[in-house]
Amino acid sequence: MQQQEVPWMPRSSDIPWTVALINPHGDRHLAFNDTDGRFYRLWQHRPPQPLHAGVAVLLRPSDVDQIIKYAAVWIINNSARPRAYALSDEIAVGTKALVAHLATQAETL
């Protein structure tokens, strides 16, 4: 069973990278490391946790546009790196899962 996250607002010192998606509800904060092309979940009392980009999409569906945009820019600028292919696959998997979930929800209405 997963413990409920206590809402908090990160300070700039809590965000080790320049790109962050701060949730106004105080939970599920994300950051993007432009060096390694990876999303991270920010926690109040733990180090940042690397995330599969698809998990980032599912964690923050309201920010799917920003998640895709940061990933796409990184992929374009780093197309020769193996991580570019992995990141594009992760985004595709997460977006597909989100669309499938929303389609299922729409069917039940």
Backbone as a chain_set.jsonl record, in Angstrom:
{"seq": "MQQQEVPWMPRSSDIPWTVALINPHGDRHLAFNDTDGRFYRLWQHRPPQPLHAGVAVLLRPSDVDQIIKYAAVWIINNSARPRAYALSDEIAVGTKALVAHLATQAETL", "coords": {"N": [[0.841, -1.18, 0.0], [0.584, 2.195, -0.877], [1.808, 5.082, 0.68], [0.092, 8.123, 1.408], [1.111, 11.132, -0.088], [2.473, 13.926, 1.564], [1.444, 17.204, 1.081], [3.645, 19.686, -0.301], [5.747, 22.458, -1.159], [8.343, 22.793, -3.329], [11.471, 24.466, -2.904], [13.781, 26.535, -4.73], [16.253, 25.428, -4.187], [15.62, 22.796, -3.834], [15.306, 21.76, -6.306], [17.222, 20.304, -8.566], [17.641, 20.761, -11.29], [17.044, 22.745, -14.293], [14.49, 22.638, -15.396], [11.263, 22.284, -14.238], [8.193, 20.883, -13.188], [5.903, 22.025, -11.291], [3.412, 21.086, -9.154], [0.429, 22.664, -8.354], [-1.123, 21.629, -6.335], [0.585, 20.623, -4.524], [1.792, 18.132, -4.611], [3.286, 15.32, -6.357], [5.406, 16.486, -7.863], [7.543, 17.209, -10.62], [10.705, 17.015, -12.33], [12.995, 17.744, -14.992], [15.913, 16.403, -16.192], [18.198, 17.811, -18.112], [20.662, 16.942, -18.868], [20.84, 14.11, -18.75], [18.49, 13.397, -19.994], [16.125, 12.623, -18.665], [13.161, 12.255, -16.7], [12.374, 13.179, -13.347], [10.962, 12.431, -10.204], [10.155, 14.626, -7.66], [10.752, 14.692, -4.234], [9.937, 15.517, -0.853], [11.515, 14.721, 1.409], [13.388, 13.001, 0.385], [15.837, 11.887, -2.02], [15.713, 12.982, -5.511], [13.736, 10.919, -7.642], [14.393, 8.839, -10.331], [12.351, 8.563, -13.225], [10.502, 6.54, -15.506], [9.562, 7.923, -18.536], [6.973, 7.494, -19.399], [5.651, 6.927, -17.038], [5.828, 9.414, -15.851], [4.041, 10.825, -17.508], [1.634, 9.531, -16.813], [1.55, 10.134, -14.126], [1.268, 12.875, -14.092], [-1.024, 13.793, -15.842], [-2.266, 16.164, -16.582], [-0.218, 17.749, -17.414], [0.762, 16.663, -19.737], [1.317, 17.8, -22.207], [3.516, 19.534, -21.72], [5.38, 17.662, -20.794], [5.744, 16.044, -23.07], [6.733, 18.01, -24.789], [9.205, 18.862, -23.548], [10.576, 16.432, -23.657], [10.613, 15.96, -26.453], [12.139, 18.121, -27.465], [14.573, 17.536, -26.216], [15.132, 15.059, -27.388], [15.423, 15.781, -30.114], [17.68, 17.457, -29.931], [19.551, 15.666, -29.056], [19.76, 13.462, -30.726], [21.57, 11.501, -31.586], [22.255, 10.059, -29.387], [21.825, 7.059, -27.464], [19.84, 7.222, -25.488], [17.923, 8.893, -26.554], [16.284, 7.357, -28.245], [15.186, 5.589, -26.392], [13.824, 7.39, -24.707], [11.906, 8.432, -26.473], [10.393, 6.13, -26.956], [9.442, 5.66, -24.349], [7.803, 7.907, -23.905], [5.881, 7.443, -25.88], [4.717, 5.017, -24.976], [3.655, 5.8, -22.468], [1.846, 7.837, -23.246], [0.116, 6.4, -24.869], [-0.987, 4.651, -22.94], [-2.295, 6.506, -21.312], [-4.216, 7.604, -23.097], [-5.666, 5.269, -23.674], [-6.696, 4.714, -21.131], [-8.325, 7.005, -20.73], [-10.129, 6.643, -22.835], [-11.41, 4.31, -22.016], [-12.639, 5.285, -19.716], [-14.409, 7.098, -20.894], [-16.093, 5.365, -22.237], [-17.527, 4.245, -20.171], [-19.215, 6.222, -19.423]], "CA": [[0.0, 0.0, 0.0], [1.386, 3.403, -0.988], [1.458, 6.114, 1.641], [-0.312, 9.4, 0.822], [2.163, 12.145, -0.057], [2.136, 15.153, 2.274], [1.688, 18.33, 0.175], [4.759, 20.593, -0.014], [6.188, 23.248, -2.299], [9.801, 22.814, -3.368], [12.213, 25.715, -3.101], [14.731, 26.382, -5.84], [17.333, 24.543, -3.748], [15.122, 21.416, -3.899], [15.2, 21.381, -7.712], [18.606, 20.31, -9.06], [17.724, 21.028, -12.723], [16.389, 24.001, -14.665], [13.108, 22.408, -15.808], [10.455, 21.656, -13.192], [6.738, 20.973, -13.273], [5.457, 22.094, -9.905], [1.974, 20.886, -9.064], [-0.128, 23.597, -7.371], [-1.725, 20.884, -5.229], [1.651, 20.323, -3.572], [2.293, 16.755, -4.7], [3.643, 14.82, -7.691], [6.282, 17.43, -8.559], [8.475, 16.582, -11.554], [11.785, 17.816, -12.905], [13.619, 17.102, -16.142], [17.367, 16.572, -16.227], [18.579, 18.014, -19.511], [21.928, 16.256, -19.118], [20.641, 12.682, -19.031], [17.239, 13.171, -20.712], [15.262, 11.805, -17.807], [12.287, 12.904, -15.736], [12.555, 12.783, -11.959], [9.946, 12.841, -9.242], [10.755, 15.343, -6.528], [10.18, 14.362, -2.928], [10.334, 16.463, 0.186], [12.558, 14.22, 2.305], [14.134, 11.95, -0.307], [16.465, 12.377, -3.26], [14.864, 12.828, -6.693], [13.581, 9.544, -8.107], [14.271, 8.771, -11.793], [11.09, 7.993, -13.692], [10.192, 6.221, -16.894], [8.792, 9.073, -19.011], [5.565, 7.095, -19.436], [5.134, 7.087, -15.674], [5.661, 10.86, -15.672], [2.79, 11.173, -18.187], [0.518, 9.028, -16.016], [1.575, 10.829, -12.845], [0.839, 14.264, -14.302], [-1.703, 13.868, -17.142], [-2.598, 17.558, -16.918], [0.98, 18.36, -17.991], [1.269, 15.8, -20.797], [1.866, 18.638, -23.272], [4.848, 19.978, -21.322], [6.242, 16.481, -20.726], [6.082, 15.696, -24.452], [7.555, 19.086, -25.353], [10.574, 18.764, -23.028], [11.181, 15.216, -24.205], [10.839, 16.12, -27.894], [13.28, 19.019, -27.661], [15.778, 16.812, -25.823], [15.366, 14.029, -28.411], [15.946, 16.461, -31.306], [19.033, 17.964, -29.649], [20.44, 14.56, -28.67], [19.282, 12.334, -31.529], [22.587, 10.463, -31.758], [22.456, 9.328, -28.13], [20.88, 5.951, -27.285], [18.735, 7.621, -24.619], [16.887, 9.538, -27.371], [15.354, 6.318, -28.679], [14.478, 5.096, -25.207], [12.902, 8.425, -24.253], [10.763, 8.495, -27.395], [9.566, 4.952, -26.677], [8.78, 5.854, -23.056], [6.731, 8.882, -24.108], [4.833, 6.774, -26.661], [4.047, 4.047, -24.108], [2.868, 6.528, -21.476], [0.749, 8.534, -23.899], [-0.838, 5.362, -25.274], [-1.684, 4.197, -21.732], [-3.195, 7.576, -20.885], [-5.334, 7.657, -24.041], [-6.469, 4.064, -23.461], [-7.421, 4.906, -19.885], [-9.374, 8.004, -20.949], [-11.128, 6.029, -23.701], [-12.17, 3.402, -21.156], [-13.498, 6.115, -18.866], [-15.446, 7.669, -21.736], [-17.029, 4.294, -22.543], [-18.372, 3.975, -19.006], [-20.171, 7.326, -19.232]], "C": [[0.888, 1.246, 0.0], [0.874, 4.452, -0.009], [1.116, 7.416, 0.916], [0.809, 10.418, 0.98], [1.661, 13.385, 0.674], [2.436, 16.334, 1.337], [2.833, 19.225, 0.653], [5.098, 21.352, -1.286], [7.71, 23.32, -2.291], [10.346, 24.231, -3.536], [13.183, 25.478, -4.252], [15.881, 25.457, -5.454], [16.923, 23.064, -3.761], [15.078, 20.881, -5.328], [16.594, 21.451, -8.335], [18.749, 20.619, -10.554], [16.91, 22.266, -13.069], [14.918, 23.836, -15.047], [12.365, 21.685, -14.694], [8.981, 21.884, -13.484], [6.213, 20.875, -11.848], [3.936, 22.031, -9.878], [1.404, 21.833, -8.008], [-0.817, 22.91, -6.191], [-0.689, 20.441, -4.196], [2.151, 18.896, -3.584], [2.64, 16.438, -6.154], [4.448, 15.826, -8.507], [7.269, 16.662, -9.436], [9.569, 17.564, -11.945], [12.352, 17.027, -14.079], [15.089, 17.44, -16.132], [17.792, 16.626, -17.686], [19.911, 17.348, -19.857], [21.708, 14.797, -19.498], [19.313, 12.376, -19.727], [16.259, 12.331, -19.942], [14.41, 12.692, -16.903], [12.549, 12.325, -14.349], [11.366, 13.251, -11.142], [10.662, 13.489, -8.069], [9.989, 15.011, -5.264], [10.702, 15.347, -1.894], [11.513, 15.973, 1.006], [13.336, 13.048, 1.707], [14.817, 12.552, -1.524], [15.502, 12.222, -4.438], [14.895, 11.385, -7.199], [13.466, 9.531, -9.628], [12.988, 8.046, -12.188], [11.173, 7.605, -15.157], [9.314, 7.372, -17.37], [7.305, 8.747, -19.125], [4.912, 7.206, -18.084], [4.93, 8.567, -15.371], [4.359, 11.325, -16.31], [1.595, 10.745, -17.34], [0.421, 9.72, -14.66], [1.019, 12.242, -12.965], [0.135, 14.412, -15.651], [-2.074, 15.297, -17.542], [-1.42, 18.287, -17.557], [1.573, 17.53, -19.119], [1.878, 16.63, -21.926], [3.279, 19.099, -22.949], [5.837, 18.812, -21.276], [6.686, 16.078, -22.132], [7.007, 16.75, -25.054], [8.995, 19.01, -24.859], [11.29, 17.554, -23.597], [11.524, 15.383, -25.682], [12.033, 17.018, -28.18], [14.574, 18.293, -27.318], [16.131, 15.765, -26.888], [15.966, 14.657, -29.667], [17.394, 16.888, -31.094], [20.036, 16.867, -29.327], [20.135, 13.301, -29.474], [20.299, 11.214, -31.713], [22.802, 9.631, -30.499], [21.427, 8.21, -27.996], [19.668, 6.326, -26.421], [17.605, 8.277, -25.42], [15.847, 8.52, -27.824], [14.538, 5.794, -27.505], [13.449, 6.113, -24.728], [11.689, 8.522, -25.169], [9.83, 7.303, -27.192], [8.794, 5.123, -25.37], [7.603, 6.821, -23.179], [5.57, 8.229, -24.853], [4.036, 5.804, -25.79], [3.143, 4.756, -23.103], [1.667, 7.228, -22.074], [-0.317, 7.542, -24.35], [-1.646, 4.877, -24.071], [-2.683, 5.243, -21.245], [-4.418, 7.657, -21.79], [-6.24, 6.446, -23.853], [-7.304, 4.191, -22.186], [-8.586, 5.887, -20.075], [-10.486, 7.446, -21.846], [-12.016, 5.071, -22.91], [-13.122, 4.177, -20.265], [-14.66, 6.698, -19.664], [-16.52, 6.621, -22.076], [-17.984, 4.036, -21.391], [-19.393, 5.079, -18.759], [-21.406, 7.067, -20.001]], "O": [[1.832, 1.339, 0.784], [-0.33, 4.677, 0.114], [1.764, 7.774, -0.068], [1.387, 10.55, 2.059], [0.544, 13.841, 0.429], [3.559, 16.457, 0.849], [2.974, 19.49, 1.847], [4.757, 20.906, -2.382], [8.302, 23.849, -1.35], [9.756, 25.071, -4.217], [13.374, 24.343, -4.689], [16.429, 24.769, -6.315], [17.78, 22.182, -3.705], [14.841, 19.693, -5.542], [17.095, 22.543, -8.602], [19.873, 20.73, -11.043], [16.168, 22.779, -12.231], [14.171, 24.814, -15.022], [12.776, 20.611, -14.256], [8.582, 22.945, -13.964], [6.097, 19.789, -11.281], [3.261, 22.841, -10.513], [1.859, 21.806, -6.864], [-1.064, 23.542, -5.163], [-1.041, 19.945, -3.126], [2.86, 18.482, -2.667], [2.319, 17.205, -7.062], [4.203, 16.0, -9.701], [7.767, 15.605, -9.05], [9.383, 18.78, -11.896], [12.211, 15.807, -14.152], [15.473, 18.608, -16.072], [17.753, 15.624, -18.4], [20.242, 17.211, -21.035], [22.31, 14.3, -20.45], [19.032, 11.215, -20.023], [15.631, 11.428, -20.495], [14.86, 13.726, -16.409], [12.896, 11.153, -14.197], [10.831, 14.337, -11.365], [11.65, 12.962, -7.556], [8.759, 15.044, -5.225], [11.775, 15.93, -2.053], [12.432, 16.746, 1.273], [13.874, 12.212, 2.433], [14.416, 13.612, -2.003], [14.573, 11.417, -4.372], [15.934, 10.724, -7.185], [12.547, 10.139, -10.177], [12.596, 7.055, -11.572], [11.839, 8.271, -15.949], [8.391, 7.761, -16.654], [6.466, 9.633, -18.965], [3.732, 7.546, -17.992], [3.962, 8.934, -14.705], [3.641, 12.134, -15.723], [0.648, 11.513, -17.168], [-0.671, 9.873, -14.114], [0.375, 12.743, -12.044], [0.654, 15.101, -16.53], [-2.182, 15.595, -18.732], [-1.606, 19.334, -18.177], [2.755, 17.668, -19.432], [2.857, 16.207, -22.539], [4.152, 19.06, -23.816], [6.994, 18.958, -21.671], [7.864, 15.802, -22.36], [7.961, 16.411, -25.753], [9.921, 19.085, -25.666], [12.46, 17.631, -23.972], [12.607, 14.991, -26.116], [12.85, 16.707, -29.047], [15.564, 18.414, -28.04], [17.299, 15.608, -27.243], [16.921, 14.118, -30.228], [18.236, 16.703, -31.972], [21.243, 17.112, -29.326], [20.241, 12.191, -28.951], [19.909, 10.076, -31.973], [23.47, 8.599, -30.551], [20.27, 8.393, -28.376], [18.58, 5.786, -26.622], [16.447, 8.221, -25.006], [14.649, 8.803, -27.787], [13.331, 5.584, -27.625], [12.327, 5.745, -24.382], [10.564, 8.678, -24.693], [8.61, 7.453, -27.251], [7.618, 4.769, -25.295], [6.533, 6.579, -22.621], [4.408, 8.435, -24.5], [2.807, 5.776, -25.863], [1.995, 4.357, -22.91], [0.585, 7.22, -21.487], [-1.512, 7.809, -24.228], [-2.861, 4.709, -24.171], [-3.786, 4.904, -20.816], [-5.542, 7.767, -21.3], [-7.463, 6.586, -23.872], [-8.477, 3.819, -22.167], [-9.702, 5.622, -19.629], [-11.66, 7.75, -21.633], [-13.229, 5.029, -23.113], [-14.272, 3.781, -20.078], [-15.778, 6.782, -19.155], [-17.702, 6.946, -22.188], [-19.132, 3.65, -21.612], [-20.329, 4.9, -17.979], [-22.333, 7.877, -19.972]]}, "num_chains": 1, "name": "protein.A"}
